Amino acid sequence: MGLGVRWTVHGDGRTPAPGAVVRPDERLSWPRTAGLGAQHVVAMFGASFVAPVLMGLDPNLAIMMSGISTVIFLLATRGRVPSYLGCSLSFVGVAAVIRAQGGSSATVTGAVFVVGAALFVIGLAVQRFGARIIHAAMPPVVTGAVVMLIGFNLAPVTASTYWPQDQWVALLTMLFTGLAVVCLRGFWSRIAIFLGLVFGYGISWVFDRVFGMIHSANGAGQIVDHWRLDLSAVGKAPWVGLPSFHAPSFQWSAILVALPVVIALVAENAGHVKAVGEMTGDPLDDKLGTAISADGVGSMLSTALGGPPNTTYSENIGVMAATRVYSTAAYWAAALFALLFGVCPKFGAVVAAIPGGVLGGITVILYGMIGLLGAQIWVHNKVDLRNPLNLVPVAAGIIIGIGGVSLKISDNFELGGIALGTIVVLSGYHVLRALAPAHLREQAPLLDEGTSSYDEAEGGEPAPGKPRGQNPSEGRS
């Protein structure tokens, strides 16, 4: 079996015919393929370099490792699943909690390394037993709740850290980004976060020229006079150089905070694989376990060197949908561009100079969108929150996760926030389900409809009420 690095030229190599698509094993001419690769890099840029900044990690290393992780993913899936692996925003809240508890960057990456290892093991289990094991352990009501509390748990970070640094720049950036997300079309709407950052940079520069220094909290939380946009480090940074590396450090308290995010990563990968399969017309359910494991390996490698974890990016699905070009050659080109950015310290200095007010405006929308993806999972899977079996564990877990409720186990160990909220949702649901009367358990089967073809391929029957071969609509990856 090949590694998926051989492509046939599609048509004349210039433009796909009307209604035609460029399949993963095809490519356009190399200059056009390189251009598509650059477009994929731009699409993932906004979220993928904001995430390491918010986590306190090196953005150069993050971009470099996203390219390496993408190569690992493409090789593992034999070129059948076109995908870019960028820095996962799901871990931003985890990093904030760990740092609030006194953890360092090494503690953050150590905790996330364990999540990558868990993701790898889950992928192996899916390859062996089928996707049904995921959806039996983590039905949509649980997955949606965990994604929601991960996103909304970040609200205090925006309110107390970024927004106060410059409330007016934050407000204008938020309004511009919101308009870009809603009003722009096609590719431009996919890079709305990136456009919001560029706008925020520009407004901060203008305000510095017009109003002078601002008296507010800086990045360290100190109330001082400072420039909104300080580019002094950019001029000092060299054009070429390796990013900073560090080894991970492992602490149980940090690991328990991070582990719940594996639920969100599994959901993202499952949605991505199915969405790409529907777009390309090639059923990819047999590659779900491989995709999850490859994501885990990429995240483990990145965090072992001091970088952030990675996940499949829905922004790049949007680029494929807009261009109808699913060639994995474009993703190889994107990975190469990412590697080049990773060895340019000047690029990292530009990213590190993002004004706090700009991040305030961006994160208001970004964190809210992450949280509301949990609600989208509920809607897509028709979760009935009138059923107390669903309502009670979800209600308790979300309030614990968002409110920062903690449970002190000993003088040196306590559970709280994301970790405790996830434990309450996951264990509470299954315990209540075991004890609930029969009429409350009579609801949609735990096997998610989006993976029915995966299990049918192994000889299983379709989910009750679902005709064999039916293609349900897809949610976000």
RODO-2510 file (C-alpha; in nm, 4 decimals, decimal comma):
residues 477
     n   res          X          Y          Z
     1     m     0,0000     0,0000     0,0000
     2     g     0,1353     0,3427    -0,1006
     3     l     0,1872     0,6411     0,1240
     4     g    -0,0435     0,8659    -0,0764
     5     v     0,2339     1,0785    -0,2278
     6     r     0,1651     0,9997    -0,5932
     7     w    -0,0838     1,2201    -0,7740
     8     t    -0,2206     1,2248    -1,1267
     9     v    -0,2705     1,5618    -1,2944
    10     h    -0,6363     1,6629    -1,3039
    11     g    -0,7444     1,7580    -1,6551
    12     d    -0,5121     2,0189    -1,8010
    13     g    -0,3750     2,0991    -1,4558
    14     r    -0,5258     2,4468    -1,4576
    15     t    -0,8919     2,4702    -1,3636
    16     p    -1,1371     2,1895    -1,2796
    17     a    -1,4179     2,1500    -1,5305
    18     p    -1,7605     2,2864    -1,4254
    19     g    -1,9058     2,0516    -1,1630
    20     a    -1,5821     1,8487    -1,1374
    21     v    -1,3721     1,8058    -0,8240
    22     v    -1,0007     1,7472    -0,7798
    23     r    -0,9813     1,4253    -0,5800
    24     p    -0,7258     1,3625    -0,3014
    25     d    -0,5077     1,1522    -0,5342
    26     e    -0,5102     1,4200    -0,8061
    27     r    -0,3432     1,7592    -0,8301
    28     l    -0,3353     2,0709    -1,0426
    29     s    -0,0083     2,2110    -1,1773
    30     w     0,2580     2,2587    -0,9115
    31     p     0,2399     2,6410    -0,9117
    32     r    -0,1386     2,6229    -0,8606
    33     t    -0,0945     2,3532    -0,5973
    34     a     0,1538     2,5763    -0,4142
    35     g    -0,0966     2,8628    -0,4291
    36     l    -0,3685     2,6408    -0,2831
    37     g    -0,1277     2,5336    -0,0090
    38     a    -0,0613     2,8972     0,0792
    39     q    -0,4367     2,9553     0,0907
    40     h    -0,4759     2,6682     0,3387
    41     v    -0,2046     2,8198     0,5586
    42     v    -0,3800     3,1582     0,5584
    43     a    -0,7122     2,9903     0,6421
    44     m    -0,5753     2,8226     0,9531
    45     f    -0,3513     3,1139     1,0500
    46     g    -0,5954     3,3181     1,2532
    47     a    -0,6848     3,0464     1,5030
    48     s    -0,3614     2,8488     1,4833
    49     f    -0,1288     3,1277     1,5893
    50     v    -0,3710     3,2898     1,8321
    51     a    -0,3992     2,9639     2,0278
    52     p    -0,0298     2,9318     2,1267
    53     v    -0,0201     3,3009     2,2210
    54     l    -0,3197     3,2501     2,4502
    55     m    -0,1549     2,9367     2,5936
    56     g     0,1736     3,1188     2,6554
    57     l     0,3672     2,9005     2,4104
    58     d     0,6022     2,9815     2,1211
    59     p     0,3965     3,0608     1,8053
    60     n     0,6928     2,9794     1,5788
    61     l     0,7164     2,6312     1,7250
    62     a     0,3380     2,5939     1,7012
    63     i     0,3337     2,6717     1,3288
    64     m     0,6354     2,4478     1,2623
    65     m     0,4831     2,1535     1,4485
    66     s     0,1488     2,2034     1,2745
    67     g     0,3306     2,1390     0,9458
    68     i     0,5051     1,8292     1,0817
    69     s     0,1806     1,6979     1,2343
    70     t     0,0042     1,7469     0,9016
    71     v     0,2700     1,5388     0,7261
    72     i     0,2296     1,2626     0,9878
    73     f    -0,1494     1,2691     0,9385
    74     l    -0,1269     1,2518     0,5591
    75     l     0,1178     0,9603     0,5709
    76     a    -0,0849     0,7700     0,8313
    77     t    -0,4102     0,8016     0,6352
    78     r    -0,2323     0,7117     0,3091
    79     g    -0,3397     1,0363     0,1482
    80     r    -0,7117     0,9520     0,1652
    81     v    -0,8105     1,2158     0,4223
    82     p    -0,7110     1,5680     0,3113
    83     s    -0,6629     1,7649     0,6307
    84     y    -0,4516     2,0296     0,7978
    85     l    -0,3643     1,9889     1,1653
    86     g    -0,3424     2,3242     1,3423
    87     c    -0,3117     2,4262     1,7057
    88     s    -0,6210     2,3221     1,9002
    89     l    -0,8170     2,6020     2,0670
    90     s    -0,9790     2,3455     2,2962
    91     f    -0,6720     2,3594     2,5201
    92     v    -0,6665     2,7351     2,5753
    93     g    -0,8876     2,7094     2,8838
    94     v    -0,6826     2,4178     3,0139
    95     a    -0,3626     2,6210     2,9848
    96     a    -0,5237     2,9157     3,1645
    97     v    -0,6342     2,6943     3,4544
    98     i    -0,2951     2,5236     3,4864
    99     r    -0,1102     2,8568     3,4854
   100     a    -0,3536     3,0006     3,7396
   101     q    -0,2554     2,7105     3,9659
   102     g     0,1122     2,8055     3,9320
   103     g     0,1983     2,5730     3,6439
   104     s     0,4709     2,6579     3,3929
   105     s     0,4830     2,6075     3,0158
   106     a     0,6445     2,2686     3,0811
   107     t     0,3512     2,1734     3,3048
   108     v     0,1046     2,2758     3,0339
   109     t     0,2777     2,0759     2,7611
   110     g     0,3215     1,7755     2,9922
   111     a    -0,0504     1,7636     3,0664
   112     v    -0,1371     1,7994     2,6999
   113     f     0,1145     1,5289     2,6053
   114     v    -0,0894     1,2840     2,8128
   115     v    -0,4043     1,3918     2,6271
   116     g    -0,2284     1,3184     2,2972
   117     a    -0,1342     0,9736     2,4269
   118     a    -0,4948     0,9095     2,5316
   119     l    -0,6139     1,0198     2,1869
   120     f    -0,3688     0,7765     2,0256
   121     v    -0,4983     0,4873     2,2370
   122     i    -0,8610     0,5762     2,1592
   123     g    -0,7766     0,5736     1,7893
   124     l    -0,6306     0,2230     1,8202
   125     a    -0,9441     0,1089     2,0024
   126     v    -1,1653     0,2513     1,7270
   127     q    -0,9590     0,0685     1,4650
   128     r    -1,0057    -0,2561     1,6570
   129     f    -1,3657    -0,2373     1,7814
   130     g    -1,5385     0,0232     1,5650
   131     a    -1,6763     0,3712     1,6302
   132     r    -1,9597     0,2354     1,8465
   133     i    -1,7314     0,2320     2,1507
   134     i    -1,6874     0,6100     2,1298
   135     h    -2,0546     0,6842     2,1119
   136     a    -2,1477     0,4358     2,3814
   137     a    -1,9060     0,5988     2,6271
   138     m    -1,9514     0,9567     2,5046
   139     p    -2,3007     1,0058     2,3601
   140     p    -2,3876     1,3443     2,2062
   141     v    -2,5421     1,4777     2,5283
   142     v    -2,2082     1,4277     2,7069
   143     t    -1,9886     1,5455     2,4184
   144     g    -2,1919     1,8623     2,3694
   145     a    -2,1799     1,9477     2,7397
   146     v    -1,8017     1,9017     2,7621
   147     v    -1,7370     2,1158     2,4530
   148     m    -1,9685     2,3823     2,5937
   149     l    -1,8027     2,4035     2,9352
   150     i    -1,4561     2,4078     2,7746
   151     g    -1,5525     2,7154     2,5717
   152     f    -1,7469     2,9062     2,8366
   153     n    -1,4867     2,8333     3,1036
   154     l    -1,2679     3,0807     2,9125
   155     a    -1,4998     3,3790     2,9658
   156     p    -1,3135     3,5095     3,2764
   157     v    -0,9847     3,5085     3,0796
   158     t    -1,1289     3,7561     2,8298
   159     a    -1,3044     3,9644     3,0932
   160     s    -1,0157     3,9959     3,3376
   161     t    -0,7005     3,9642     3,1235
   162     y    -0,7438     4,0873     2,7649
   163     w    -1,0417     4,3244     2,7505
   164     p    -0,9192     4,5622     3,0294
   165     q    -0,5923     4,6271     2,8433
   166     d    -0,7806     4,8444     2,5918
   167     q    -1,1581     4,8284     2,6030
   168     w    -1,2169     5,0495     2,2974
   169     v    -0,9798     4,8576     2,0688
   170     a    -1,1372     4,5377     2,2020
   171     l    -1,4869     4,6643     2,1231
   172     l    -1,3995     4,7793     1,7712
   173     t    -1,2123     4,4556     1,6977
   174     m    -1,5071     4,2520     1,8213
   175     l    -1,7515     4,4456     1,6019
   176     f    -1,5306     4,4199     1,2929
   177     t    -1,4702     4,0468     1,3414
   178     g    -1,8406     3,9826     1,3918
   179     l    -1,9242     4,1711     1,0730
   180     a    -1,6531     3,9791     0,8840
   181     v    -1,7855     3,6421     1,0016
   182     v    -2,1444     3,7256     0,9041
   183     c    -2,1168     3,9539     0,6016
   184     l    -1,8201     3,8191     0,4061
   185     r    -1,8605     3,5263     0,1701
   186     g    -1,6599     3,2218     0,0663
   187     f    -1,2910     3,2153     0,1478
   188     w    -1,2926     3,5577     0,3159
   189     s    -1,5440     3,4468     0,5755
   190     r    -1,3136     3,1543     0,6593
   191     i    -1,0306     3,3881     0,7544
   192     a    -1,2484     3,6332     0,9487
   193     i    -1,0412     3,5839     1,2660
   194     f    -0,7239     3,6649     1,0745
   195     l    -0,8855     3,9750     0,9249
   196     g    -0,9980     4,0793     1,2723
   197     l    -0,6394     4,0559     1,3953
   198     v    -0,5130     4,2662     1,1048
   199     f    -0,7844     4,5243     1,1730
   200     g    -0,6959     4,5297     1,5434
   201     y    -0,3284     4,5815     1,4623
   202     g    -0,4177     4,8764     1,2419
   203     i    -0,6545     5,0379     1,4927
   204     s    -0,3984     4,9989     1,7737
   205     w    -0,1318     5,1692     1,5605
   206     v    -0,3697     5,4555     1,4738
   207     f    -0,4733     5,5031     1,8384
   208     d    -0,1073     5,5135     1,9450
   209     r    -0,0380     5,7880     1,6889
   210     v    -0,3523     5,9882     1,7763
   211     f    -0,3936     5,9398     2,1514
   212     g    -0,0457     5,8416     2,2643
   213     m     0,0182     5,5817     2,5360
   214     i    -0,2688     5,4198     2,7212
   215     h    -0,2861     5,3945     3,1006
   216     s    -0,4190     5,0453     3,1638
   217     a    -0,3203     4,6906     3,2542
   218     n    -0,0388     4,5472     3,0456
   219     g     0,0183     4,1800     2,9656
   220     a     0,1541     4,1237     3,3160
   221     g    -0,1573     4,2764     3,4748
   222     q     0,0235     4,5914     3,5966
   223     i    -0,1513     4,9298     3,5561
   224     v     0,1059     5,1404     3,3685
   225     d     0,1445     5,3713     3,0703
   226     h     0,2294     5,1621     2,7640
   227     w     0,1975     5,1553     2,3879
   228     r    -0,0869     4,9476     2,2526
   229     l     0,1302     4,8097     1,9722
   230     d     0,4949     4,7539     2,0621
   231     l     0,6954     4,6255     1,7656
   232     s     1,0402     4,6833     1,9170
   233     a     1,1079     4,3094     1,9405
   234     v     1,0309     4,2613     1,5705
   235     g     1,3257     4,4707     1,4564
   236     k     1,5633     4,2811     1,6858
   237     a     1,4459     3,9343     1,5815
   238     p     1,6504     3,7563     1,3115
   239     w     1,4924     3,6347     0,9884
   240     v     1,6143     3,2775     1,0289
   241     g     1,6481     3,0697     1,3452
   242     l     1,5034     2,7755     1,5314
   243     p     1,2132     2,8242     1,7726
   244     s     1,2597     2,7657     2,1457
   245     f     1,2181     2,4084     2,2688
   246     h     1,1534     2,2731     2,6172
   247     a     1,0780     1,9347     2,7695
   248     p     0,7373     1,8631     2,9266
   249     s     0,6812     1,8243     3,2996
   250     f     0,4110     1,5959     3,4386
   251     q     0,1836     1,6804     3,7331
   252     w    -0,1306     1,4848     3,8138
   253     s    -0,3342     1,7925     3,8989
   254     a    -0,2600     1,9453     3,5579
   255     i    -0,3189     1,6169     3,3740
   256     l    -0,6660     1,5783     3,5263
   257     v    -0,7525     1,9311     3,4164
   258     a    -0,6448     1,8555     3,0581
   259     l    -0,7844     1,5034     3,0057
   260     p    -1,1489     1,6059     2,9436
   261     v    -1,0413     1,7810     2,6241
   262     v    -0,9865     1,4392     2,4631
   263     i    -1,3658     1,4200     2,4271
   264     a    -1,3690     1,7379     2,2166
   265     l    -1,0777     1,6151     2,0033
   266     v    -1,2496     1,2837     1,9293
   267     a    -1,5644     1,4716     1,8280
   268     e    -1,3646     1,7072     1,6041
   269     n    -1,1846     1,4229     1,4276
   270     a    -1,5006     1,2177     1,3769
   271     g    -1,6837     1,5144     1,2295
   272     h    -1,3904     1,6039     1,0055
   273     v    -1,3504     1,2543     0,8622
   274     k    -1,7193     1,2263     0,7862
   275     a    -1,7420     1,5745     0,6329
   276     v    -1,4464     1,5090     0,4013
   277     g    -1,5892     1,1696     0,3063
   278     e    -1,9182     1,3290     0,2046
   279     m    -1,7478     1,6031     0,0031
   280     t    -1,5142     1,3695    -0,1847
   281     g    -1,7675     1,0890    -0,2310
   282     d    -1,5202     0,8430    -0,0777
   283     p    -1,6536     0,6771     0,2431
   284     l    -1,3774     0,7309     0,4978
   285     d    -1,5320     0,5725     0,8057
   286     d    -1,2681     0,2991     0,7956
   287     k    -1,0054     0,5701     0,8439
   288     l    -1,1628     0,7216     1,1570
   289     g    -0,9456     0,5281     1,4010
   290     t    -0,6322     0,5999     1,1984
   291     a    -0,7139     0,9715     1,1839
   292     i    -0,7656     0,9897     1,5602
   293     s    -0,4400     0,8028     1,6292
   294     a    -0,2456     1,0199     1,3830
   295     d    -0,3781     1,3327     1,5542
   296     g    -0,2614     1,1871     1,8861
   297     v     0,0877     1,1129     1,7540
   298     g     0,1216     1,4631     1,6091
   299     s     0,0130     1,6201     1,9378
   300     m     0,2520     1,4016     2,1386
   301     l     0,5449     1,4973     1,9180
   302     s     0,4597     1,8680     1,9308
   303     t     0,4165     1,8803     2,3086
   304     a     0,7287     1,6688     2,3657
   305     l     0,9256     1,9560     2,2100
   306     g     0,7373     2,2297     2,3952
   307     g     0,4702     2,3112     2,1369
   308     p     0,0897     2,3037     2,1586
   309     p    -0,1334     2,0091     2,0597
   310     n    -0,2959     1,9885     1,7167
   311     t    -0,6315     1,8959     1,5724
   312     t    -0,8087     1,8866     1,2359
   313     y    -0,9231     2,2307     1,1217
   314     s    -1,2715     2,3068     0,9923
   315     e    -1,1384     2,6300     0,8381
   316     n    -0,9586     2,4162     0,5819
   317     i    -1,2710     2,2140     0,5120
   318     g    -1,4281     2,5457     0,4138
   319     v    -1,1440     2,6154     0,1705
   320     m    -1,1932     2,2739     0,0092
   321     a    -1,5682     2,3262    -0,0147
   322     a    -1,5159     2,6659    -0,1790
   323     t    -1,2497     2,5540    -0,4282
   324     r    -1,3674     2,1920    -0,4797
   325     v    -0,9992     2,0939    -0,4706
   326     y    -0,9380     1,8070    -0,2262
   327     s    -0,5852     1,7269    -0,3389
   328     t    -0,3568     1,6162    -0,0573
   329     a    -0,0693     1,7654    -0,2586
   330     a    -0,2012     2,1089    -0,1559
   331     y    -0,1729     2,0051     0,2084
   332     w     0,1854     1,8924     0,1578
   333     a     0,2539     2,2391     0,0163
   334     a     0,0781     2,3970     0,3161
   335     a     0,2914     2,1898     0,5547
   336     l     0,6086     2,3083     0,3788
   337     f     0,5026     2,6730     0,4100
   338     a     0,4312     2,6189     0,7805
   339     l     0,7802     2,4748     0,8324
   340     l     0,9323     2,7818     0,6667
   341     f     0,7332     3,0170     0,8919
   342     g     0,8466     2,8133     1,1913
   343     v     1,2136     2,8947     1,1313
   344     c     1,1489     3,2697     1,0985
   345     p     1,1787     3,4317     1,4460
   346     k     1,0713     3,7664     1,3009
   347     f     0,7329     3,6124     1,2232
   348     g     0,7062     3,4941     1,5847
   349     a     0,7877     3,8424     1,7114
   350     v     0,5061     3,9902     1,5008
   351     v     0,2629     3,7354     1,6461
   352     a     0,3834     3,7955     2,0025
   353     a     0,3203     4,1700     1,9575
   354     i    -0,0571     4,1267     1,9158
   355     p    -0,2072     4,3959     2,1452
   356     g    -0,4046     4,2716     2,4442
   357     g    -0,7091     4,4726     2,3430
   358     v    -0,7131     4,3010     2,0050
   359     l    -0,7080     3,9626     2,1750
   360     g    -0,9923     4,0833     2,3972
   361     g    -1,2139     4,1564     2,0986
   362     i    -1,1208     3,8364     1,9179
   363     t    -1,1655     3,6063     2,2165
   364     v    -1,5107     3,7379     2,3027
   365     i    -1,6313     3,5851     1,9763
   366     l    -1,3882     3,2949     1,9581
   367     y    -1,4507     3,1545     2,3057
   368     g    -1,8250     3,1960     2,2680
   369     m    -1,8185     3,0098     1,9368
   370     i    -1,6270     2,7219     2,0950
   371     g    -1,8861     2,6934     2,3707
   372     l    -2,1825     2,7128     2,1356
   373     l    -2,0409     2,4278     1,9276
   374     g    -2,1547     2,2121     2,2172
   375     a    -2,5101     2,3344     2,1621
   376     q    -2,4690     2,2579     1,7913
   377     i    -2,3820     1,8978     1,8797
   378     w    -2,7049     1,8740     2,0813
   379     v    -2,9152     2,0218     1,8017
   380     h    -2,7561     1,8063     1,5318
   381     n    -2,8135     1,4893     1,7325
   382     k    -3,1609     1,5918     1,8548
   383     v    -3,0673     1,5682     2,2233
   384     d    -3,3823     1,6045     2,4357
   385     l    -3,3012     1,8284     2,7320
   386     r    -3,6560     1,7883     2,8620
   387     n    -3,5518     1,4402     2,9687
   388     p    -3,4114     1,4701     3,3238
   389     l    -3,1662     1,1898     3,2453
   390     n    -2,9978     1,4346     3,0063
   391     l    -3,0783     1,7586     3,1860
   392     v    -2,9539     1,6870     3,5389
   393     p    -2,5908     1,5803     3,4737
   394     v    -2,5488     1,8405     3,1993
   395     a    -2,6872     2,1247     3,4130
   396     a    -2,4663     2,0350     3,7089
   397     g    -2,1522     1,9795     3,5030
   398     i    -2,1802     2,3024     3,3049
   399     i    -2,2327     2,5201     3,6122
   400     i    -1,9348     2,3527     3,7824
   401     g    -1,7168     2,3983     3,4721
   402     i    -1,8119     2,7572     3,3985
   403     g    -1,8333     2,8768     3,7575
   404     g    -1,5008     2,7307     3,8628
   405     v    -1,6496     2,5155     4,1402
   406     s    -1,3778     2,3068     4,3090
   407     l    -1,3651     1,9947     4,5234
   408     k    -1,0700     1,9722     4,7636
   409     i    -0,9486     1,6129     4,7912
   410     s    -0,6407     1,6767     5,0048
   411     d    -0,4072     1,9616     5,0992
   412     n    -0,2155     1,9141     4,7746
   413     f    -0,4872     1,8062     4,5355
   414     e    -0,8230     1,9406     4,4275
   415     l    -1,0548     1,9022     4,1298
   416     g    -1,2339     2,1952     3,9755
   417     g    -1,3536     2,3724     3,6645
   418     i    -1,3243     2,1747     3,3416
   419     a    -1,2008     1,8527     3,5056
   420     l    -1,4683     1,8325     3,7746
   421     g    -1,7425     1,9449     3,5363
   422     t    -1,6523     1,6728     3,2875
   423     i    -1,6413     1,4042     3,5564
   424     v    -1,9870     1,5087     3,6778
   425     v    -2,1363     1,5052     3,3257
   426     l    -1,9753     1,1781     3,2167
   427     s    -2,0155     0,9724     3,5343
   428     g    -2,3468     1,1340     3,6256
   429     y    -2,5028     1,0467     3,2917
   430     h    -2,3996     0,6809     3,2970
   431     v    -2,4868     0,6286     3,6660
   432     l    -2,8270     0,7922     3,6240
   433     r    -2,8886     0,5950     3,3061
   434     a    -2,8239     0,2712     3,4937
   435     l    -3,0674     0,3722     3,7699
   436     a    -3,3328     0,5550     3,5670
   437     p    -3,6728     0,3991     3,4929
   438     a    -3,7159     0,2437     3,1506
   439     h    -3,9304     0,5227     3,0050
   440     l    -3,6482     0,7761     3,0534
   441     r    -3,3981     0,5518     2,8772
   442     e    -3,6168     0,5172     2,5687
   443     q    -3,4453     0,7719     2,3499
   444     a    -3,2247     0,7809     2,0409
   445     p    -2,9662     0,4997     2,0347
   446     l    -2,6204     0,5795     2,1663
   447     l    -2,4640     0,4971     1,8308
   448     d    -2,4348     0,8305     1,6552
   449     e    -2,6081     0,8277     1,3176
   450     g    -2,3041     0,9848     1,1554
   451     t    -2,1009     0,6641     1,1947
   452     s    -2,3610     0,4041     1,0975
   453     s    -2,1830     0,3159     0,7724
   454     y    -1,8606     0,2517     0,9655
   455     d    -2,0264    -0,0196     1,1718
   456     e    -2,2300    -0,1591     0,8819
   457     a    -1,9001    -0,2227     0,7042
   458     e    -1,8110    -0,4564     0,9901
   459     g    -2,1315    -0,6510     0,9488
   460     g    -2,3435    -0,4528     1,1964
   461     e    -2,7009    -0,3429     1,1432
   462     p    -2,8052     0,0168     1,0820
   463     a    -2,9218     0,2183     1,3796
   464     p    -3,2915     0,1647     1,4482
   465     g    -3,5070     0,3935     1,2404
   466     k    -3,2231     0,4666     0,9972
   467     p    -3,2380     0,3121     0,6493
   468     r    -2,9168     0,1474     0,5380
   469     g    -2,6869     0,3805     0,3486
   470     q    -2,8632     0,7045     0,4426
   471     n    -2,6329     1,0062     0,4625
   472     p    -2,7264     1,2410     0,7459
   473     s    -2,6132     1,5990     0,7469
   474     e    -2,2798     1,6778     0,9032
   475     g    -2,1807     1,8997     1,1929
   476     r    -1,8595     2,0885     1,2465
   477     s    -1,5293     1,9042     1,2585
***
